């Protein structure tokens, strides 16, 4: 037999009311979504560069930067 989950204070039967801690979680979710969007953009940029070679390899002169 499955046990019912405990209700949070102020929650109505059926779970239609939002938990008081939901707002901070929504902020965190928006932050994660923004980070994921940034990573998606970075991934697209890197994917576009695949096969174009290393920009440092095109540099002339010694690798230590002495000239």
N, C-alpha and C positions, 0 to 999 in steps of 0.2 A: 504494500500500500504506500502510495506517495504522500509525503507530508507537505502541507501547504507552506509556502514561504512566509516568514514573519512579515507583518506589515510595519511600515514606518509610521511614526506619529503623524496623524492628520491624513493618512492615506485612506481613501474610500475603498470599499469592497470592489473588486474588479480591477484594481490597479490603474484607474484612470487619472488619478492625481500624480503630479510629478513630485519626485523626491526633492526635499529642500537642497540637497547637495548637487542637483542636476546642473545648475547654472555654472559653477566652476568647471564641471566636466565638459560642458558645452564650449567654454572658453578654451580648454585644453584641446578639444577636438578641432576647433577652428585653427589653433596654432599648428597642430599636426597636419591639417589639410594644407595650410600655407607652406609648411616645410616640404610636404610631398609635391606641391606644385613647383616649388623651386628646384627640387631634385629632378622632377620630370623635365624641366627646362634644361638643366645641366646635362641630363642623359641625352636629350635630343642634340645638344651642342656637341657632346663627345661622340655621339654616333655619327654626326656629320663629318667629324674629323678622322674617323677610322680610315686608314689607308692613305692618308695625306702625308704621312711621315712625321718625324719628330722635328719641331721648330728649332730645337737646340742643335740638331745634327746639321742644319744648314749654316750654322755660324762658322766663320773662318777664323783661323788663328788657334793658338793653344787652348786647351780645355780649361786651364787655370785662369783665363782672363787677363793674362799679362801682356797680351798685345798681339 
